[in-house]
Amino acid sequence: MNDQAAVVEELPPEVHPLRERWNLFRRNRAALASFFFLLFLFGVALTGLLLTRGTAPVIDPTTVRLTQKLLPPLSPYDPEVVAPEDAPPFGLYLLGTDDFGRDLFARMLQGSFVSLTIGFVAVGISIIVGIFFGGLAGYYGRIKLGFLTVDTLIMRFVDIMLCFPTFFLILTVVALLPPSIYNIMIIIGLTSWMQTARFVRAEFLALRDQDFVLAARSQAIPEWRIIFLHMVPNALAPVLVSATIGVATAILTESALSYLGFGVQPPDATWGNILADGRAFVFDAPWLMFIPGFTILFVVLAFNLCGEGLREAFNPKLRENR
């Protein structure tokens, strides 16, 4: 008995699963640095929302100052030609001005909130659609509809959607619809749910015959409760990883659409249309392209590194096999 008690006392304390995942995640220094960079970016986006929106914004990204156009970063404003109420913050154009004299710092602040909003809302739509179709295929896949099963019908539809060149499909739909930030979010979301559906289907196939699901069925619990309260929470790990990388893809897609003139329209600023406005001045004012271009690069890289860290945290065998 004493030996058994000693063995019990030597057992390590139980660690919460989320705590364990966090400990694995923070071992990846690149992913941890990307995570804190993204937190800083969210703070910048919220700051941009507070400072550039409203009837009397603190920093107005739409104010035109034709006498102050194409100024380089850290240029002081001219008080003789710019009214005090139109003066830039800190008395400097921190990131310079564009061809209309608009403060690039104010436009980048506004663009950070718009671009991130498009990314997260589009990914939210794709996750909802992907969980719906993936859950149907994984849970009700054995049901036959004629000569085919539900799983076969849904997965062949997923394969057809994956065969389309997604960007050109988005470009075609956007060209047919009136330009709107809401249309951009919905279209990107409805054309990027296929990978999520595959992940959810695979998880549901592994979970539907597990003991806790069989026990719930034996207690006559409604199937919708089994799906949403028991199976979906256990299938969200790969979806979370996919969503992190999906935000980066959505930001890139929106930037490409705005660069081609089919994305968010002026006066709203996004990183994509700021980049598009600067392409005509790549030699005269290169900062108009470099600043939004490198911002998109670093943000997309941070999301991808963070997603890779989450993937290793939820599947430690990936680290062991390296």
Phi and psi restraints in degrees (value plus and minus 20) as a CYANA .aco file:
   2 ASN   PHI     -85.1   -45.1
   2 ASN   PSI     -58.2   -18.2
   3 ASP   PHI     -84.3   -44.3
   3 ASP   PSI     -60.9   -20.9
   4 GLN   PHI     -83.7   -43.7
   4 GLN   PSI     -61.2   -21.2
   5 ALA   PHI     -83.6   -43.6
   5 ALA   PSI     -59.1   -19.1
   6 ALA   PHI     -84.8   -44.8
   6 ALA   PSI     -59.6   -19.6
   7 VAL   PHI     -83.7   -43.7
   7 VAL   PSI     -62.2   -22.2
   8 VAL   PHI     -83.7   -43.7
   8 VAL   PSI     -59.7   -19.7
   9 GLU   PHI     -88.1   -48.1
   9 GLU   PSI     -47.3    -7.3
  10 GLU   PHI    -102.3   -62.3
  10 GLU   PSI     -27.9    12.1
  11 LEU   PHI     -86.0   -46.0
  11 LEU   PSI     118.4   158.4
  12 PRO   PHI     -87.3   -47.3
  12 PRO   PSI     132.4   172.4
  13 PRO   PHI     -85.1   -45.1
  13 PRO   PSI     127.5   167.5
  14 GLU   PHI     -90.5   -50.5
  14 GLU   PSI     114.0   154.0
  15 VAL   PHI    -126.5   -86.5
  15 VAL   PSI     113.7   153.7
  16 HIS   PHI     -83.2   -43.2
  16 HIS   PSI     121.1   161.1
  17 PRO   PHI     -76.1   -36.1
  17 PRO   PSI     -59.4   -19.4
  18 LEU   PHI     -85.9   -45.9
  18 LEU   PSI     -58.8   -18.8
  19 ARG   PHI     -83.0   -43.0
  19 ARG   PSI     -60.2   -20.2
  20 GLU   PHI     -84.2   -44.2
  20 GLU   PSI     -61.8   -21.8
  21 ARG   PHI     -83.4   -43.4
  21 ARG   PSI     -60.8   -20.8
  22 TRP   PHI     -84.4   -44.4
  22 TRP   PSI     -60.4   -20.4
  23 ASN   PHI     -82.9   -42.9
  23 ASN   PSI     -58.4   -18.4
  24 LEU   PHI     -89.9   -49.9
  24 LEU   PSI     -58.1   -18.1
  25 PHE   PHI     -86.4   -46.4
  25 PHE   PSI     -62.5   -22.5
  26 ARG   PHI     -94.3   -54.3
  26 ARG   PSI     -30.7     9.3
  27 ARG   PHI     -89.4   -49.4
  27 ARG   PSI     -45.0    -5.0
  28 ASN   PHI    -105.1   -65.1
  28 ASN   PSI      81.1   121.1
  29 ARG   PHI     -85.2   -45.2
  29 ARG   PSI     -57.4   -17.4
  30 ALA   PHI     -84.8   -44.8
  30 ALA   PSI     -62.7   -22.7
  31 ALA   PHI     -86.9   -46.9
  31 ALA   PSI     -59.2   -19.2
  32 LEU   PHI     -86.1   -46.1
  32 LEU   PSI     -62.5   -22.5
  33 ALA   PHI     -83.4   -43.4
  33 ALA   PSI     -58.8   -18.8
  34 SER   PHI     -85.4   -45.4
  34 SER   PSI     -57.5   -17.5
  35 PHE   PHI     -81.7   -41.7
  35 PHE   PSI     -65.8   -25.8
  36 PHE   PHI     -90.5   -50.5
  36 PHE   PSI     -52.7   -12.7
  37 PHE   PHI     -83.9   -43.9
  37 PHE   PSI     -60.1   -20.1
  38 LEU   PHI     -88.5   -48.5
  38 LEU   PSI     -56.6   -16.6
  39 LEU   PHI     -81.0   -41.0
  39 LEU   PSI     -62.9   -22.9
  40 PHE   PHI     -82.1   -42.1
  40 PHE   PSI     -60.1   -20.1
  41 LEU   PHI     -84.1   -44.1
  41 LEU   PSI     -60.2   -20.2
  42 PHE   PHI     -82.7   -42.7
  42 PHE   PSI     -58.8   -18.8
  43 GLY   PHI     -83.5   -43.5
  43 GLY   PSI     -59.9   -19.9
  44 VAL   PHI     -84.2   -44.2
  44 VAL   PSI     -61.6   -21.6
  45 ALA   PHI     -84.0   -44.0
  45 ALA   PSI     -62.3   -22.3
  46 LEU   PHI     -86.2   -46.2
  46 LEU   PSI     -58.8   -18.8
  47 THR   PHI     -82.4   -42.4
  47 THR   PSI     -62.8   -22.8
  48 GLY   PHI     -81.8   -41.8
  48 GLY   PSI     -57.1   -17.1
  49 LEU   PHI     -82.6   -42.6
  49 LEU   PSI     -62.9   -22.9
  50 LEU   PHI     -92.4   -52.4
  50 LEU   PSI     -54.4   -14.4
  51 LEU   PHI    -108.5   -68.5
  51 LEU   PSI     -45.7    -5.7
  52 THR   PHI    -129.7   -89.7
  52 THR   PSI     -22.0    18.0
  53 ARG   PHI    -128.2   -88.2
  53 ARG   PSI     148.1   188.1
  54 GLY   PHI      81.3   121.3
  54 GLY   PSI     154.3   194.3
  55 THR   PHI     -92.5   -52.5
  55 THR   PSI     -48.7    -8.7
  56 ALA   PHI    -151.8  -111.8
  56 ALA   PSI      56.9    96.9
  57 PRO   PHI     -87.4   -47.4
  57 PRO   PSI     127.3   167.3
  58 VAL   PHI     -85.8   -45.8
  58 VAL   PSI     -61.5   -21.5
  59 ILE   PHI    -143.2  -103.2
  59 ILE   PSI      96.6   136.6
  60 ASP   PHI    -117.7   -77.7
  60 ASP   PSI      92.7   132.7
  61 PRO   PHI     -98.5   -58.5
  61 PRO   PSI     -24.8    15.2
  62 THR   PHI    -125.0   -85.0
  62 THR   PSI     -23.5    16.5
  63 THR   PHI     -87.5   -47.5
  63 THR   PSI     104.7   144.7
  64 VAL   PHI    -115.4   -75.4
  64 VAL   PSI     109.1   149.1
  65 ARG   PHI    -151.5  -111.5
  65 ARG   PSI      64.4   104.4
  66 LEU   PHI     -82.4   -42.4
  66 LEU   PSI     -46.2    -6.2
  67 THR   PHI     -98.2   -58.2
  67 THR   PSI     -27.8    12.2
  68 GLN   PHI    -137.5   -97.5
  68 GLN   PSI       5.7    45.7
  69 LYS   PHI    -100.2   -60.2
  69 LYS   PSI     131.3   171.3
  70 LEU   PHI      35.2    75.2
  70 LEU   PSI      19.9    59.9
  71 LEU   PHI    -104.0   -64.0
  71 LEU   PSI     121.8   161.8
  72 PRO   PHI     -93.6   -53.6
  72 PRO   PSI     147.5   187.5
  73 PRO   PHI     -77.6   -37.6
  73 PRO   PSI     130.0   170.0
  74 LEU   PHI      44.5    84.5
  74 LEU   PSI       6.7    46.7
  75 SER   PHI    -104.8   -64.8
  75 SER   PSI     111.9   151.9
  76 PRO   PHI     -94.0   -54.0
  76 PRO   PSI     128.8   168.8
  77 TYR   PHI    -103.1   -63.1
  77 TYR   PSI     136.3   176.3
  78 ASP   PHI    -112.6   -72.6
  78 ASP   PSI      88.5   128.5
  79 PRO   PHI     -86.9   -46.9
  79 PRO   PSI     -35.2     4.8
  80 GLU   PHI     -98.8   -58.8
  80 GLU   PSI     -43.1    -3.1
  81 VAL   PHI    -137.6   -97.6
  81 VAL   PSI     -27.4    12.6
  82 VAL   PHI    -138.3   -98.3
  82 VAL   PSI     105.1   145.1
  83 ALA   PHI     -85.4   -45.4
  83 ALA   PSI     130.9   170.9
  84 PRO   PHI     -77.6   -37.6
  84 PRO   PSI     -56.3   -16.3
  85 GLU   PHI     -90.5   -50.5
  85 GLU   PSI     -38.4     1.6
  86 ASP   PHI    -120.2   -80.2
  86 ASP   PSI     -14.1    25.9
  87 ALA   PHI     -89.0   -49.0
  87 ALA   PSI     125.7   165.7
  88 PRO   PHI     -92.0   -52.0
  88 PRO   PSI     142.1   182.1
  89 PRO   PHI     -85.2   -45.2
  89 PRO   PSI     126.6   166.6
  90 PHE   PHI      45.7    85.7
  90 PHE   PSI     -13.7    26.3
  91 GLY   PHI      53.4    93.4
  91 GLY   PSI      -9.9    30.1
  92 LEU   PHI    -152.3  -112.3
  92 LEU   PSI     129.5   169.5
  93 TYR   PHI    -107.8   -67.8
  93 TYR   PSI      73.5   113.5
  94 LEU   PHI     -78.1   -38.1
  94 LEU   PSI     -59.6   -19.6
  95 LEU   PHI    -133.1   -93.1
  95 LEU   PSI      -5.7    34.3
  96 GLY   PHI      65.5   105.5
  96 GLY   PSI    -190.5  -150.5
  97 THR   PHI    -150.1  -110.1
  97 THR   PSI     141.4   181.4
  98 ASP   PHI    -115.1   -75.1
  98 ASP   PSI    -185.4  -145.4
  99 ASP   PHI     -92.6   -52.6
  99 ASP   PSI     -30.4     9.6
 100 PHE   PHI    -125.2   -85.2
 100 PHE   PSI     -13.5    26.5
 101 GLY   PHI      58.3    98.3
 101 GLY   PSI      -8.2    31.8
 102 ARG   PHI     -96.8   -56.8
 102 ARG   PSI     123.4   163.4
 103 ASP   PHI     -89.4   -49.4
 103 ASP   PSI      96.6   136.6
 104 LEU   PHI     -87.7   -47.7
 104 LEU   PSI     -51.0   -11.0
 105 PHE   PHI     -82.6   -42.6
 105 PHE   PSI     -63.4   -23.4
 106 ALA   PHI     -85.7   -45.7
 106 ALA   PSI     -58.8   -18.8
 107 ARG   PHI     -90.2   -50.2
 107 ARG   PSI     -55.7   -15.7
 108 MET   PHI     -88.8   -48.8
 108 MET   PSI     -56.7   -16.7
 109 LEU   PHI     -81.8   -41.8
 109 LEU   PSI     -68.2   -28.2
 110 GLN   PHI     -84.1   -44.1
 110 GLN   PSI     -60.7   -20.7
 111 GLY   PHI     -85.3   -45.3
 111 GLY   PSI     -50.1   -10.1
 112 SER   PHI     -83.6   -43.6
 112 SER   PSI     -62.8   -22.8
 113 PHE   PHI     -89.3   -49.3
 113 PHE   PSI     -62.8   -22.8
 114 VAL   PHI     -85.3   -45.3
 114 VAL   PSI     -65.7   -25.7
 115 SER   PHI     -85.4   -45.4
 115 SER   PSI     -63.4   -23.4
 116 LEU   PHI     -87.8   -47.8
 116 LEU   PSI     -56.7   -16.7
 117 THR   PHI     -82.5   -42.5
 117 THR   PSI     -65.1   -25.1
 118 ILE   PHI     -80.0   -40.0
 118 ILE   PSI     -63.5   -23.5
 119 GLY   PHI     -82.0   -42.0
 119 GLY   PSI     -67.3   -27.3
 120 PHE   PHI     -94.7   -54.7
 120 PHE   PSI     -59.2   -19.2
 121 VAL   PHI     -87.4   -47.4
 121 VAL   PSI     -62.5   -22.5
 122 ALA   PHI     -81.3   -41.3
 122 ALA   PSI     -62.7   -22.7
 123 VAL   PHI     -87.7   -47.7
 123 VAL   PSI     -57.0   -17.0
 124 GLY   PHI     -80.1   -40.1
 124 GLY   PSI     -62.6   -22.6
 125 ILE   PHI     -83.9   -43.9
 125 ILE   PSI     -63.6   -23.6
 126 SER   PHI     -85.8   -45.8
 126 SER   PSI     -54.6   -14.6
 127 ILE   PHI     -87.7   -47.7
 127 ILE   PSI     -63.6   -23.6
 128 ILE   PHI     -81.1   -41.1
 128 ILE   PSI     -67.7   -27.7
 129 VAL   PHI     -85.7   -45.7
 129 VAL   PSI     -61.5   -21.5
 130 GLY   PHI     -85.5   -45.5
 130 GLY   PSI     -60.7   -20.7
 131 ILE   PHI     -85.1   -45.1
 131 ILE   PSI     -58.0   -18.0
 132 PHE   PHI     -82.8   -42.8
 132 PHE   PSI     -74.7   -34.7
 133 PHE   PHI     -90.4   -50.4
 133 PHE   PSI     -60.2   -20.2
 134 GLY   PHI     -85.8   -45.8
 134 GLY   PSI     -57.9   -17.9
 135 GLY   PHI     -86.1   -46.1
 135 GLY   PSI     -61.5   -21.5
 136 LEU   PHI     -80.8   -40.8
 136 LEU   PSI     -65.7   -25.7
 137 ALA   PHI     -86.6   -46.6
 137 ALA   PSI     -56.6   -16.6
 138 GLY   PHI    -101.1   -61.1
 138 GLY   PSI     -55.5   -15.5
 139 TYR   PHI    -112.5   -72.5
 139 TYR   PSI     -63.0   -23.0
 140 TYR   PHI    -124.8   -84.8
 140 TYR   PSI      -1.9    38.1
 141 GLY   PHI     -83.5   -43.5
 141 GLY   PSI     -43.8    -3.8
 142 ARG   PHI     -99.9   -59.9
 142 ARG   PSI     -34.4     5.6
 143 ILE   PHI     -88.1   -48.1
 143 ILE   PSI     114.1   154.1
 144 LYS   PHI    -115.4   -75.4
 144 LYS   PSI     116.6   156.6
 145 LEU   PHI    -139.9   -99.9
 145 LEU   PSI      71.7   111.7
 146 GLY   PHI      55.8    95.8
 146 GLY   PSI    -143.5  -103.5
 147 PHE   PHI    -112.4   -72.4
 147 PHE   PSI     -26.4    13.6
 148 LEU   PHI    -139.3   -99.3
 148 LEU   PSI     134.9   174.9
 149 THR   PHI    -111.1   -71.1
 149 THR   PSI     144.6   184.6
 150 VAL   PHI     -79.6   -39.6
 150 VAL   PSI     -61.3   -21.3
 151 ASP   PHI     -80.4   -40.4
 151 ASP   PSI     -64.5   -24.5
 152 THR   PHI     -84.2   -44.2
 152 THR   PSI     -64.3   -24.3
 153 LEU   PHI     -81.7   -41.7
 153 LEU   PSI     -67.3   -27.3
 154 ILE   PHI     -87.5   -47.5
 154 ILE   PSI     -63.5   -23.5
 155 MET   PHI     -91.4   -51.4
 155 MET   PSI     -49.3    -9.3
 156 ARG   PHI     -91.1   -51.1
 156 ARG   PSI     -53.9   -13.9
 157 PHE   PHI     -85.0   -45.0
 157 PHE   PSI     -59.7   -19.7
 158 VAL   PHI     -82.1   -42.1
 158 VAL   PSI     -63.0   -23.0
 159 ASP   PHI     -82.2   -42.2
 159 ASP   PSI     -59.4   -19.4
 160 ILE   PHI     -84.6   -44.6
 160 ILE   PSI     -62.3   -22.3
 161 MET   PHI     -83.7   -43.7
 161 MET   PSI     -56.3   -16.3
 162 LEU   PHI     -91.2   -51.2
 162 LEU   PSI     -42.3    -2.3
 163 CYS   PHI     -93.5   -53.5
 163 CYS   PSI     -45.5    -5.5
 164 PHE   PHI     -91.8   -51.8
 164 PHE   PSI     120.0   160.0
 165 PRO   PHI     -89.0   -49.0
 165 PRO   PSI      86.0   126.0
 166 THR   PHI     -78.3   -38.3
 166 THR   PSI     -64.8   -24.8
 167 PHE   PHI     -84.3   -44.3
 167 PHE   PSI     -60.9   -20.9
 168 PHE   PHI     -91.4   -51.4
 168 PHE   PSI     -50.0   -10.0
 169 LEU   PHI     -85.5   -45.5
 169 LEU   PSI     -64.7   -24.7
 170 ILE   PHI     -81.9   -41.9
 170 ILE   PSI     -63.7   -23.7
 171 LEU   PHI     -81.1   -41.1
 171 LEU   PSI     -60.2   -20.2
 172 THR   PHI     -86.3   -46.3
 172 THR   PSI     -65.5   -25.5
 173 VAL   PHI     -86.4   -46.4
 173 VAL   PSI     -61.7   -21.7
 174 VAL   PHI     -83.6   -43.6
 174 VAL   PSI     -56.1   -16.1
 175 ALA   PHI     -87.4   -47.4
 175 ALA   PSI     -47.2    -7.2
 176 LEU   PHI    -105.8   -65.8
 176 LEU   PSI     -42.5    -2.5
 177 LEU   PHI    -120.6   -80.6
 177 LEU   PSI     136.6   176.6
 178 PRO   PHI     -85.2   -45.2
 178 PRO   PSI     121.6   161.6
 179 PRO   PHI     -84.2   -44.2
 179 PRO   PSI     106.9   146.9
 180 SER   PHI    -180.6  -140.6
 180 SER   PSI     123.8   163.8
 181 ILE   PHI     -83.5   -43.5
 181 ILE   PSI     -52.9   -12.9
 182 TYR   PHI     -90.5   -50.5
 182 TYR   PSI     -59.9   -19.9
 183 ASN   PHI     -82.3   -42.3
 183 ASN   PSI     -59.9   -19.9
 184 ILE   PHI     -81.2   -41.2
 184 ILE   PSI     -66.7   -26.7
 185 MET   PHI     -82.9   -42.9
 185 MET   PSI     -64.9   -24.9
 186 ILE   PHI     -86.4   -46.4
 186 ILE   PSI     -62.8   -22.8
 187 ILE   PHI     -86.3   -46.3
 187 ILE   PSI     -64.6   -24.6
 188 ILE   PHI     -83.0   -43.0
 188 ILE   PSI     -60.7   -20.7
 189 GLY   PHI     -84.6   -44.6
 189 GLY   PSI     -60.5   -20.5
 190 LEU   PHI     -98.3   -58.3
 190 LEU   PSI     -26.8    13.2
 191 THR   PHI    -134.5   -94.5
 191 THR   PSI      -7.2    32.8
 192 SER   PHI    -156.0  -116.0
 192 SER   PSI       5.5    45.5
 193 TRP   PHI    -116.0   -76.0
 193 TRP   PSI     -24.6    15.4
 194 MET   PHI     -87.1   -47.1
 194 MET   PSI     -61.5   -21.5
 195 GLN   PHI     -86.0   -46.0
 195 GLN   PSI     -59.1   -19.1
 196 THR   PHI     -81.2   -41.2
 196 THR   PSI     -62.3   -22.3
 197 ALA   PHI     -80.5   -40.5
 197 ALA   PSI     -60.0   -20.0
 198 ARG   PHI     -85.5   -45.5
 198 ARG   PSI     -63.5   -23.5
 199 PHE   PHI     -82.3   -42.3
 199 PHE   PSI     -65.5   -25.5
 200 VAL   PHI     -85.9   -45.9
 200 VAL   PSI     -61.4   -21.4
 201 ARG   PHI     -79.7   -39.7
 201 ARG   PSI     -65.6   -25.6
 202 ALA   PHI     -81.8   -41.8
 202 ALA   PSI     -61.5   -21.5
 203 GLU   PHI     -87.4   -47.4
 203 GLU   PSI     -60.8   -20.8
 204 PHE   PHI     -84.8   -44.8
 204 PHE   PSI     -58.0   -18.0
 205 LEU   PHI     -82.6   -42.6
 205 LEU   PSI     -55.0   -15.0
 206 ALA   PHI     -98.7   -58.7
 206 ALA   PSI     -44.9    -4.9
 207 LEU   PHI    -114.7   -74.7
 207 LEU   PSI     -45.2    -5.2
 208 ARG   PHI     -87.6   -47.6
 208 ARG   PSI     -39.9     0.1
 209 ASP   PHI    -127.7   -87.7
 209 ASP   PSI      -7.6    32.4
 210 GLN   PHI     -92.4   -52.4
 210 GLN   PSI     140.0   180.0
 211 ASP   PHI     -82.1   -42.1
 211 ASP   PSI     -60.4   -20.4
 212 PHE   PHI     -88.4   -48.4
 212 PHE   PSI     -50.2   -10.2
 213 VAL   PHI     -93.7   -53.7
 213 VAL   PSI     -62.5   -22.5
 214 LEU   PHI     -83.4   -43.4
 214 LEU   PSI     -58.2   -18.2
 215 ALA   PHI     -85.0   -45.0
 215 ALA   PSI     -59.9   -19.9
 216 ALA   PHI     -85.0   -45.0
 216 ALA   PSI     -57.6   -17.6
 217 ARG   PHI     -87.0   -47.0
 217 ARG   PSI     -58.6   -18.6
 218 SER   PHI     -86.0   -46.0
 218 SER   PSI     -41.6    -1.6
 219 GLN   PHI    -111.5   -71.5
 219 GLN   PSI     -10.2    29.8
 220 ALA   PHI      40.7    80.7
 220 ALA   PSI      13.5    53.5
 221 ILE   PHI     -92.8   -52.8
 221 ILE   PSI     115.4   155.4
 222 PRO   PHI     -75.2   -35.2
 222 PRO   PSI     125.7   165.7
 223 GLU   PHI     -83.7   -43.7
 223 GLU   PSI     -53.9   -13.9
 224 TRP   PHI     -85.5   -45.5
 224 TRP   PSI     -51.6   -11.6
 225 ARG   PHI     -91.7   -51.7
 225 ARG   PSI     -58.1   -18.1
 226 ILE   PHI     -82.0   -42.0
 226 ILE   PSI     -62.9   -22.9
 227 ILE   PHI     -87.4   -47.4
 227 ILE   PSI     -71.8   -31.8
 228 PHE   PHI    -103.7   -63.7
 228 PHE   PSI     -47.6    -7.6
 229 LEU   PHI    -119.8   -79.8
 229 LEU   PSI     -41.2    -1.2
 230 HIS   PHI    -135.4   -95.4
 230 HIS   PSI     -63.0   -23.0
 231 MET   PHI    -110.8   -70.8
 231 MET   PSI     -66.5   -26.5
 232 VAL   PHI     -78.5   -38.5
 232 VAL   PSI     -67.5   -27.5
 233 PRO   PHI     -78.4   -38.4
 233 PRO   PSI     -52.7   -12.7
 234 ASN   PHI    -101.0   -61.0
 234 ASN   PSI     -29.2    10.8
 235 ALA   PHI    -126.1   -86.1
 235 ALA   PSI     -13.7    26.3
 236 LEU   PHI    -104.6   -64.6
 236 LEU   PSI     -34.4     5.6
 237 ALA   PHI     -79.3   -39.3
 237 ALA   PSI     -74.6   -34.6
 238 PRO   PHI     -86.4   -46.4
 238 PRO   PSI     -48.2    -8.2
 239 VAL   PHI     -86.6   -46.6
 239 VAL   PSI     -59.5   -19.5
 240 LEU   PHI     -82.6   -42.6
 240 LEU   PSI     -63.0   -23.0
 241 VAL   PHI     -83.2   -43.2
 241 VAL   PSI     -65.3   -25.3
 242 SER   PHI     -82.9   -42.9
 242 SER   PSI     -57.8   -17.8
 243 ALA   PHI     -86.1   -46.1
 243 ALA   PSI     -59.2   -19.2
 244 THR   PHI     -80.8   -40.8
 244 THR   PSI     -66.0   -26.0
 245 ILE   PHI     -91.9   -51.9
 245 ILE   PSI     -51.1   -11.1
 246 GLY   PHI     -84.9   -44.9
 246 GLY   PSI     -52.8   -12.8
 247 VAL   PHI     -82.0   -42.0
 247 VAL   PSI     -64.0   -24.0
 248 ALA   PHI     -81.3   -41.3
 248 ALA   PSI     -62.4   -22.4
 249 THR   PHI     -84.0   -44.0
 249 THR   PSI     -60.8   -20.8
 250 ALA   PHI     -85.0   -45.0
 250 ALA   PSI     -59.7   -19.7
 251 ILE   PHI     -84.4   -44.4
 251 ILE   PSI     -61.8   -21.8
 252 LEU   PHI     -83.2   -43.2
 252 LEU   PSI     -62.2   -22.2
 253 THR   PHI     -84.1   -44.1
 253 THR   PSI     -65.4   -25.4
 254 GLU   PHI     -82.8   -42.8
 254 GLU   PSI     -60.1   -20.1
 255 SER   PHI     -83.9   -43.9
 255 SER   PSI     -61.1   -21.1
 256 ALA   PHI     -86.0   -46.0
 256 ALA   PSI     -61.3   -21.3
 257 LEU   PHI     -83.7   -43.7
 257 LEU   PSI     -64.2   -24.2
 258 SER   PHI     -86.0   -46.0
 258 SER   PSI     -55.7   -15.7
 259 TYR   PHI     -83.0   -43.0
 259 TYR   PSI     -55.1   -15.1
 260 LEU   PHI    -105.0   -65.0
 260 LEU   PSI     -24.4    15.6
 261 GLY   PHI      71.3   111.3
 261 GLY   PSI     -11.4    28.6
 262 PHE   PHI    -126.9   -86.9
 262 PHE   PSI     -16.1    23.9
 263 GLY   PHI    -114.9   -74.9
 263 GLY   PSI    -163.6  -123.6
 264 VAL   PHI     -84.4   -44.4
 264 VAL   PSI     111.1   151.1
 265 GLN   PHI    -114.8   -74.8
 265 GLN   PSI     133.2   173.2
 266 PRO   PHI     -78.6   -38.6
 266 PRO   PSI     133.0   173.0
 267 PRO   PHI    -104.6   -64.6
 267 PRO   PSI     -22.8    17.2
 268 ASP   PHI     -85.6   -45.6
 268 ASP   PSI     117.5   157.5
 269 ALA   PHI    -125.9   -85.9
 269 ALA   PSI     115.3   155.3
 270 THR   PHI    -150.2  -110.2
 270 THR   PSI     145.3   185.3
 271 TRP   PHI     -81.3   -41.3
 271 TRP   PSI     -51.9   -11.9
 272 GLY   PHI     -87.9   -47.9
 272 GLY   PSI     -66.9   -26.9
 273 ASN   PHI     -97.2   -57.2
 273 ASN   PSI     -42.6    -2.6
 274 ILE   PHI     -85.5   -45.5
 274 ILE   PSI     -62.7   -22.7
 275 LEU   PHI     -82.8   -42.8
 275 LEU   PSI     -60.6   -20.6
 276 ALA   PHI     -85.8   -45.8
 276 ALA   PSI     -59.1   -19.1
 277 ASP   PHI     -85.4   -45.4
 277 ASP   PSI     -48.1    -8.1
 278 GLY   PHI    -108.0   -68.0
 278 GLY   PSI     -26.8    13.2
 279 ARG   PHI     -87.6   -47.6
 279 ARG   PSI     -45.3    -5.3
 280 ALA   PHI     -96.7   -56.7
 280 ALA   PSI     -30.5     9.5
 281 PHE   PHI    -143.9  -103.9
 281 PHE   PSI      12.9    52.9
 282 VAL   PHI     -83.8   -43.8
 282 VAL   PSI     -47.1    -7.1
 283 PHE   PHI    -116.5   -76.5
 283 PHE   PSI     -53.6   -13.6
 284 ASP   PHI    -102.0   -62.0
 284 ASP   PSI     -57.4   -17.4
 285 ALA   PHI    -160.3  -120.3
 285 ALA   PSI      53.1    93.1
 286 PRO   PHI     -83.6   -43.6
 286 PRO   PSI     -41.9    -1.9
 287 TRP   PHI     -83.2   -43.2
 287 TRP   PSI     -42.9    -2.9
 288 LEU   PHI     -86.7   -46.7
 288 LEU   PSI     -43.6    -3.6
 289 MET   PHI    -121.9   -81.9
 289 MET   PSI     -57.9   -17.9
 290 PHE   PHI     -86.9   -46.9
 290 PHE   PSI     -61.0   -21.0
 291 ILE   PHI     -85.0   -45.0
 291 ILE   PSI     -75.2   -35.2
 292 PRO   PHI     -87.3   -47.3
 292 PRO   PSI     -52.8   -12.8
 293 GLY   PHI     -84.1   -44.1
 293 GLY   PSI     -67.8   -27.8
 294 PHE   PHI     -90.9   -50.9
 294 PHE   PSI     -49.8    -9.8
 295 THR   PHI     -82.6   -42.6
 295 THR   PSI     -66.8   -26.8
 296 ILE   PHI     -80.8   -40.8
 296 ILE   PSI     -62.6   -22.6
 297 LEU   PHI     -78.8   -38.8
 297 LEU   PSI     -70.5   -30.5
 298 PHE   PHI     -88.5   -48.5
 298 PHE   PSI     -57.7   -17.7
 299 VAL   PHI     -87.6   -47.6
 299 VAL   PSI     -66.1   -26.1
 300 VAL   PHI     -83.4   -43.4
 300 VAL   PSI     -61.4   -21.4
 301 LEU   PHI     -82.2   -42.2
 301 LEU   PSI     -61.0   -21.0
 302 ALA   PHI     -83.9   -43.9
 302 ALA   PSI     -63.8   -23.8
 303 PHE   PHI     -82.7   -42.7
 303 PHE   PSI     -60.9   -20.9
 304 ASN   PHI     -87.1   -47.1
 304 ASN   PSI     -61.9   -21.9
 305 LEU   PHI     -87.0   -47.0
 305 LEU   PSI     -58.7   -18.7
 306 CYS   PHI     -85.3   -45.3
 306 CYS   PSI     -61.2   -21.2
 307 GLY   PHI     -83.8   -43.8
 307 GLY   PSI     -57.6   -17.6
 308 GLU   PHI     -85.7   -45.7
 308 GLU   PSI     -59.7   -19.7
 309 GLY   PHI     -84.3   -44.3
 309 GLY   PSI     -59.9   -19.9
 310 LEU   PHI     -85.4   -45.4
 310 LEU   PSI     -58.3   -18.3
 311 ARG   PHI     -82.8   -42.8
 311 ARG   PSI     -61.6   -21.6
 312 GLU   PHI     -90.6   -50.6
 312 GLU   PSI     -54.2   -14.2
 313 ALA   PHI     -88.0   -48.0
 313 ALA   PSI     -58.3   -18.3
 314 PHE   PHI    -105.6   -65.6
 314 PHE   PSI     -31.6     8.4
 315 ASN   PHI    -159.6  -119.6
 315 ASN   PSI      57.9    97.9
 316 PRO   PHI     -79.7   -39.7
 316 PRO   PSI     -39.1     0.9
 317 LYS   PHI     -82.9   -42.9
 317 LYS   PSI     -45.8    -5.8
 318 LEU   PHI     -82.1   -42.1
 318 LEU   PSI     -60.4   -20.4
 319 ARG   PHI     -88.0   -48.0
 319 ARG   PSI     -58.8   -18.8
 320 GLU   PHI     -87.9   -47.9
 320 GLU   PSI     -49.6    -9.6
 321 ASN   PHI    -103.8   -63.8
 321 ASN   PSI     -24.2    15.8
